[in-house]
Amino acid sequence: MSPRSLLGLGILVTRPEGQADPFCRLITEEGGTAFRFPVLEIGPPADPAPLERLIADLDRFDLVIFVSINAVEWGVEAVRRRRRFPPELQRAVIGPTTARALAERHLAPHLMPAPPYNSESLLALPEMHEVAGKRIVIFRGEGGREHIAETLRSRGAEVDYAEAYRRIRPNHDPAPLLRAWREGEIQVATATSNEALLNLVEMVGEEGRRYLLETPLVVISERNAALARELGFTFEPIVAQEAGDDAMVAAIAEGVRRQWTIR
């Protein structure tokens, strides 16, 4: 990435409060301006009892999969409040951001796919094809995607969920964001999940949707890009290699280099 690769760009950052600071700092370092508008809040499960029961029984599993950095942050904390994390339990992650979060907690992952970092790449690993009879637990938020569990069950694994957190749509006033759009201060929007993208569309209101759909968008998966197309975004979304801050900034810079292809 060249120095100041985002010079003059206003970038809409939709990460949750408390998780946006590193991304915003990197945008600023690269010459851009970050506009914060969190579209998700992360909180504890509505009912913690199922998670507590699963944690108490964690020794019976052969493999744990962490699907996001939130799964690591909330899941590992929940385990350690109650017990020691089983050292023999194999650990898998979707990509490097989640891997770093685990390593920061002294739990280096055993399995991580090659790019692109997504569920399909994880499931393509040889180890994920040899799961017949194995017991697997997936740490995730409430109501997450079913694809990993369904695929592993079809391969003969027993799969349970450890729903360690829930995502909540916040109630933020969109007026400052709309003002920035009217004044031409926002050139790029970002979203790191389908839920975040749907929340963003809903939260900005009718006037904001007109601006949003005409704003180039960076996402982290082809699923996100497909949803953006369905929603009517004018520009072809740029898909970052993973959800990490460096990858998002690199994707924005790539969009600038390509001059954002009109769909």
N, C-alpha and C positions, 0 to 999 in steps of 0.2 A: 504494500500500500504506500503510495507517495505521500509525503508530508502535506498537511492541509488539504487532503483529498475531498473534504466536504465544504470547502470555502464558499461562504455565501448561502448555504442551504439552511432552511428552517425545517426541522425534522420532528414530526409528531411521535412522541414516545408514550406507549400505552402500557408499559410494564407496571405491575403493582407497586404501591408505595413501599419503600424500603428495599426494593430490588432494582430501582431505576438509576440510582446514583452512578455506578460504574459506567453504564451505557451513556448517560448524559455527559460525564466527564470526558469520555473518549470522543464523543461528537464534538465537544468544545475544543479538545486538543487538535482535532482534524479540521478546525475552522468553521464548523457548523454551529447552529443554535438549536438547542433542545427545547421543545414545548411539551411539558408534562401533562398528560391527561390519562390517569390510570383507569383502566376499564375492568379491572378485576381486583378484588380484595381476597386475601387468603386467610382462612380462619380454621379453627379446629373442627372436627366432625360434629355434626348435629347430635349424634349419639355415639359417644366414645366406647361403649361397651363391646361391640364386635371387634374393634381394633385391640382392645385390652385382652380379650380372650385369645385372639390370634397370637399376640405377642407372647403371652404365657405359654403357648404351644409351639413357639418358633423352632424348637430343636427338632421337630419332626420333619422339617423341610430340607430338601437337598439344594435348592437354588432360590435366591431372591433376585427379583428384577426391580430396579428403580427406573421409572419412566420419565422422570423430570428432576430438576433441581429442587422443586418444592417437595417431591416425594422423598428426597434425601433429607432435606432440612427438617421436615415435620416427622418423617418416619423414623429416622435414626434417633432424634430427640425423644420421641415417644417410647422407643425401645429402651433407651438408656435411663429413662425415668423409672423403669420397672425392673430392669435386669441387665446383665451383660450381653452384648451382641454375640451370638454363637460364632466362635472363630472358624469353625469348620464349614460354615454355611457359605456356599459359593455365591458370588455377587456379580450381577450383570447390569450394564447401563446401556442407554441408547447412544450416547455421544460424549465428547470430551468435557463439556460443561458439567454434566452430571458426574463424570469420572472425577473431575477436580473437586467437586463438592464432597464426594465420598472420601477422597484422599485427605482433604482438610480435616476430616473426622477420623483419620487413621484407619480407614477401611478401603484400601485400594481395591478397585474392581478386578475380577478375574476374566471377565468377558466384555468386549466392546466391539461393535461392528466397524467395518471400514466405511468411508463416505459412500453415499449420502447417509447421514446419521438419522435413521428413522426405524420404525417398527419392522418394516420389510427387510431392512439390512440386518437387523438383529436376528430375525427369524431365519435368515439365510445362513447364519453361522453353522458349521458342522455340528457343534455341540447342541444346537437347538433342534437338530433333526434326530438326536439320539436321546430322547426324553421319555420313552415308553417306561411306565412304572415309576417315574420320578415325581416327587412332590415339589411344586413350585408355588411361591407366593409373589404376587405383584404389588408393590407399594405404589399407590396412585392417589388421586383425589376422588371424591365422590362422583360417581357417574361418568367415569372416563371411558375411553374407547375400548371396545371388546376384542379387537382384532388379534392381539397377541394371545390372550387367553383361549380364544376359540381355536386358533391355529395349533397351539400347544396341546390342547385337549384332543384335537383330531389326530395328533401324533402319539397319543397314549399317555399323556401326563395328567396328573391330578393338580388342578390349579385353583388357588384361593386368592382373594383380594384382601390387602391390608389398606383400607381407605383412611389415610392418615390426615387428610385435610379436606376442606371444601372451598369452592370458588364462589364468591358473592359478587353480584353486580353492584358497584357503588353508585351513589347518587350525587354526582358532581354537576355544578353549573357549567353548561357549555358556552356561556356568553363570552368569556375571554378567548376561547378557542375560535369561535365564530368571528370575533373581531380580528384576530390574527389572520384568518383565512381571507376576510374581506380586504385587508390591507396588504395581501400578497406576501405574507411572512412565512407561510408554510409551503414547502415544495415537495416533501416526501412524508408518507405515513408508514407506520410499522405496526405489525401485529404478529404475535407468536403462537396463536392457536385459533381454531375456528370459533371457540366461545368468545375469545377476545375480540375477534373481528365482528361477530354478530352483536356483541355488547356495544362496540364502538358505533356501529351503524344506528343502533337504537338510541344511544345516549346523545348523539349530536343533533337529533331532531330532523325535521323535514328540510330546513334551510341548510343545516350542516351536511346532510346526505348529498345534496347537490355539489357542495365543495369537495366532500370526501371522495365521491366516485370519480371526480376529475383530477384527483391527486395520485401521482405514482405511489405504488405500494410495495413494500418489502415484507415477505413472509418467510416461514421456516420450513414449509413442506409443500409438496404438490397438492395435498388435500386443501391446504389454506388457499393456494392459488386457484384451485378449481372453484372453491366457494366464492372467491373474489370475482371470478368471471361470471358466476351465476348471479351475483349481486349487481353486476353491471358496471364494474370498474372500467374506465376508458382505456387505461394503459395496461399492457401485459405485465402481471406481477413479476417481480424478481424474487427468486427463491434462494435464501441464504443456505450455506452448506450445513449450518446447525444453528441452535438458538443462542449461542454465545455472543457477547458484545462485539468481539473482533470480527466474527463472521457476518454479523448484521451490518457493521460499518463497511466491510469489504463489499457486501452486496449492494449497498447504497451507492458506493463509488462505481461499481460495475454498471448500475443503472444510469448513472450520469455519463459514463463512458459510451454506453450504447445509445444515449439520448432517449431512453424510455420509448420503446416501440408502441405505437398506437395499435390497439387491437382492431 
